[in-house]
C-alpha cells in the first residue's frame, strides 16, 4: 500500500465545522494492508497534541485476523491520550465482540458505535454540547 492510499485512509475531514480524524479501514481484505494502515494511523496520531482529536473509525466490510485485532487494540490504547471522543461504524455481529475486547484492552470509554458515518459525524460535531 503506497503513502497516498494510507494518507487517504487516515485524514482529517470537516463536518459541521468540527475537524474529525477519519480512520478509514473500509474494504481492507489483506491483514498486511490493515497493519500498514494501523501503523500509519499510530504515527499520524502521535504527531497531534494530547486531548485534541475527535475520531471516526470505519471498519465497514473489512476482514481481519488475530494480528490485526491485536494491532487495533494497541492503536486504541495508543490513541487514548489524544482523543476527546471517538465514534465507530461498520461494527456488526461478531465484530462487536472484537470491538468490545478492543475497548476493554485499551481502557477507552469515550467511543460510541453508530450504524453510519453521518450519524457518527453528527454526534462528534455536537459532542462539546453534551454533558
C-alpha positions, -999 to 999 in steps of 0.1 A, spaced: 0 0 0 15 33 -10 17 65 11 -10 82 -10 -35 54 -2 -26 54 35 -29 92 36 -63 90 20 -74 65 47 -60 85 77 -70 121 72 -89 150 87 -125 157 74 -147 186 85 -183 181 95 -204 210 107 -173 230 114 -158 202 135 -125 187 124 -127 149 127 -98 124 121 -111 97 98 -95 63 104 -108 45 73 -103 8 74 -131 0 50 -129 -28 25 -94 -39 36 -91 -76 28 -54 -83 35 -40 -84 70 -7 -69 58 -26 -39 44 -46 -34 76 -14 -35 96 2 -8 74 -28 15 79 -27 8 117 10 18 118 4 49 97 -25 59 119 -4 55 150 23 77 136 -2 103 125 -20 105 159 13 107 178 20 140 160 -12 156 174 -15 174 207 -29 154 236 -66 156 241 -72 172 208 -89 147 185 -123 136 176 -120 103 157 -142 83 134 -131 47 128 -149 30 99 -143 -8 95 -171 -15 71 -166 -46 51 -131 -53 65 -116 -86 72 -90 -91 99 -73 -118 118 -59 -121 153 -28 -100 145 -49 -72 130 -72 -73 161 -41 -70 183 -29 -41 162 -63 -24 165 -62 -29 203 -27 -14 205 -38 15 183 -69 22 205 -47 21 236 -20 43 220 -47 69 209 -63 72 243 -44 103 255 -50 121 222 -88 115 217 -116 136 233 -142 114 218 -144 87 191 -171 71 170 -170 38 151 -191 25 122 -192 -8 104 -191 -29 135 -217 -58 134 -222 -93 146 -190 -110 158 -171 -77 152 -190 -62 182 -174 -88 204 -140 -80 190 -147 -42 193 -157 -47 230 -124 -65 236 -105 -37 220 -123 -12 243 -116 -33 274 -80 -38 265 -74 -1 258 -94 12 287 -112 35 263 -147 46 274 -151 75 251 -160 56 219 -196 51 207 -209 28 179 -230 40 151 -247 24 121 -235 50 95 -209 77 91 -234 106 90 -248 97 124 -213 93 139 -201 126 125 -232 144 137 -226 130 173 -189 140 171 -198 175 158 -222 180 187 -200 164 213 -190 196 231 -226 204 237 -232 172 256 -229 167 293 
